[in-house]
Each structure stands twice: as structure tokens, then as C-alpha cells.
């Protein structure tokens, strides 16, 4: 059996086994897109680690016979920081977490969309560590046929408090998925944070390689060495090649001035699957992470929410197809 076919088969079998497991989940569809999502649950949830926001975890998404998300890892553990699927988000505050630096050992700090976590005796914050959850906050989930709304509420003794809403919505009559966010500061302290979407794309089970092209609206400049395993083409503002393992930083040479720069497209020329990712806020950072099983552009935005105020942002995914090469 060819290596690529084996990758697709194993990915499909792994996905089926996880979807058959007894995790809280729900399905949505607009007739064009069919998606399955895992629901937050502190005891039986698919994801119970403390890195990524628990809401909006997409187990699978299908459009015109193409699959866009699914397991990309070899071993699954609900407490592993990246044992998660779909376009998931992480909040970071000064490369740490909200209230971490001031919390004493044994005290608690906050990760938005997760809860209040116990601070152990350690030299510094470990974003990949799974901390003890002291207070998971309050989750409310509201489902309709084409959307699911997640609401997370948390009040912390440090003076931080928030109501975080994320709606995963399929547009009517369009091949679009929207992630609509609102973060309301209900506490006494300013909430300052960055948030990025990891975008764990697993497109048709295809391995990362020269069949993939990633397009940007600006000329990307790699800060880290790609070791000649990927190519950046200035003429088309795209990157392609045999993607290296690991994380790489892209520098736009100061062009991140408007939300128009938050516009990334990924296409697989072998299967004909494509997706466009657009945000309604300017980028504050952009990283790219890749292993053989997933391609992950990681766009960051910055939020500052004063007490009593609310901040909102939307990420839109448009799914499409491209012509496959003639045999």
C-alpha cells in the first residue's frame, strides 16, 4: 500500500474510533458543510488539558467530500496539552497566563476558556504543562441546527472576571464557517492578552509536502531557517515545499497594518481542497508550525478589555475546491 494511502487510512480509522467514543459532542450543518464538535466537560470531555480554550473543538468538517480537520497525533490522552483537533485557540498574557506572576505557590491563576488553575512550585510558567484545575468556571452550551454557542463565565479572587462567548456558526447558503467571539470584562482589572488560533488542518489525510501551498497577502520572510525544506516565493506571496518539523516565525516587514493582512489560504493540489482564513482584526504576530500530519498557520491578535467593556472578533473560514492536476 502506498505511504500516502496508508496515512489517509490510519487517519480515517483513528477519527472513527474517537468519534465513536463516549465524549459529549454535537453536529451542525448548513447543507453544504457538515461538522462535528466536542463539547466542554470537566469529567468526560474529549479535551481536558489546560492550554487551549475548551470551546469550539471541531472533531471533523466535510465539504464536497473533502475533510479538513481530525486527529493528527499518534497517541491520544485528554490531559495532553495538544491532543486536540480543529481550529482551536490559546490565550497568552506576556508569554504567561492571566495573574500567574502575582499568584503565590499554591494559589491560582487564569486561563481564559479553561478556568482557575493551581500554581505549583516552579521556576516559570509552562504553557505545555497540564495544571490542576481548581475552578472550571461555568459553561453554558446552546445548540441550533447550524450553530453552537459556548459561554464560559469565571469570577476570580484576584479581581479578574469575564464572560467569554464563542459561537461556531455555518453561514446560510455559503461554504463558510465563522468563529464569532465576545470577551466581556466583568471584573475590576484590565484584561490584556494575546489570542491565536492554532488551525490544526488535516486536509484529506494528506501528509505535509509539496502538494500543499500556503498563500499570504504579503511577502512572508522566515525569521527561522527552513533548512531548504520549504520555499518562499515572493512573486506569489506563498510558501510551499516539503514542510519541516517544528515552529517557524514569519515576518511581514511591517505590513501588518490592517485586518486585510489576516488573510491566509491553504490548498492541496493533489486532492483539490482549499480553505481561506480571514480575521477582522490586524495581526499582532504570525507563526507557522508543521509536522507530517498537519499544517498550522498561527495568526495572533491582541486584546485589551477594560472593566465593564467588551471586545469582539470574528474568524471566517471559506471552503472551496481547486482543479486537480491532469493525470
Number of C-alpha atoms within 10 A of each C-alpha: 5 6 9 11 13 13 16 18 13 14 22 16 12 19 17 14 10 15 19 9 10 10 18 14 18 17 19 20 19 19 13 16 22 17 22 19 24 23 23 26 17 16 9 13 17 29 29 24 25 27 26 26 23 28 28 23 23 24 24 22 22 18 18 13 10 19 19 23 25 28 27 25 16 10 9 16 13 14 17 17 18 20 19 27 25 23 21 19 22 20 26 20 17 10 12 17 20 22 19 20 13 11 16 14 12 11 14 24 24 28 23 28 30 28 24 26 22 19 22 16 9 8 6 11 14 13 16 13 13 15 18 15 21 14 16 18 17 14 21 11 15 10 14 12 12 19 21 21 19 21 19 24 20 22 18 17 10 15 12 20 22 23 20 22 21 23 21 23 21 26 18 13 10 13 18 21 23 20 19 16 19 16 22 21 22 22 21 14 15 17 22 15 19 17 20 23 20 23 21 26 24 25 28 22 26 21 23 23 19 17 16 23 18 20 20 17 16 21 20 21 16 16 12 11 11 17 9 11 14 16 17 19 14 12 7 12 15 20 21 19 17 17 24 19 15 10 15 18 18 16 18 18 10 7 13 17 12 11 14 15 19 24 20 19 19 24 20 23 17 16 19 17 24 21 22 17 20 19 22 17 20 17 21 16 18 19 18 17 19 18 17 17 22 23 25 19 25 20 23 23 21 17 18 15 19 17 17 13 14 16 14 16 15 15 19 20 20 16 23 16 16 14 11 12 9 5 3
